[in-house]
Amino acid sequence: MTSTRLVHDVGVRAIEWLHAHREGFRLEPDADPETGFLQRFKPVGELALICAVLFREGVAGSRQAALARQLLDHAWRNTLDGGRMLVRGQRVEPISPVPFEVYLPFRELGYRQPEMEAAARLNHALRSTEAFAMTPTRRLGLSAFQRRFGLPARPPEAELVDRTWLGRTPEPWTVEGHIAYDVTHTVFHLTDWGERPEGLPPRLAGYLATWLPAWIDDWLDLRRWDLLGELLVVDACLPHPTLDTRAWEGFAAAQQPDGAMPAVRTMPEGEPEDVFDIVYHPTLVAAFASVLATSRALSRLTGDAAREQEPA
């Protein structure tokens, strides 16, 4: 098992970089209609999800937790204008699930916007919501979010699992690129972003336990840091995570001194906004992987200590 300190420090540096570059979480209200106003909501929603994981797992230090809370406050008050930009986005694209998906993690952390609550309930009642075209994995995620909001999942998550790529347990050598992201996000949705490892069906947990080490080795060797980080999260979601030493050491070595994590190989060059748009996601993933792996490592240490104290 790799050093818990090394794993933890990856997350600390990632949160510090995200906090220092928080202005990068920006919207573009005047975006070209062909580009879409809602396109830039995605980073804000991902930020809220990862910060929620950090608070939930309870392994962050006081500084890391304070920076995460400041990030959330900035995103809610400044970027989302207290949630009013989400309402605007819902009006621009009434059936889009994006504003709801961004709103939910903020709501779970105590931020509320009554108009978004009403829009979520209205959209849930519309047949158009189920007819809205999306991939099986995305549909699974939306159903999970509906459940967490307190609405009946439409359709139920159990009906969706076998439609996903992972649910069909594909040939392992075909898992690359966007398919690999489909696999990782299926795990995220089934486990509520690592909160409920038991939500992963045993047959899928067994499939992943068999093939995940090979995938981790492959993307480590290719220096695909964004995807490697997501696979390290999947490892932490398994009933018996490996916390692979070689992978974590390579992942930590790729992180920049300021905390940024390149997506592939080395850091990109260019205008600060363009660099942020490339780097924010792997850096968020680094924080996510670090928090879950640290939590699992500490749980393992606690369990080992308890067993040592048991009478012979």
Beta strands, then each sheet from edge to edge (+ up, - down):
end
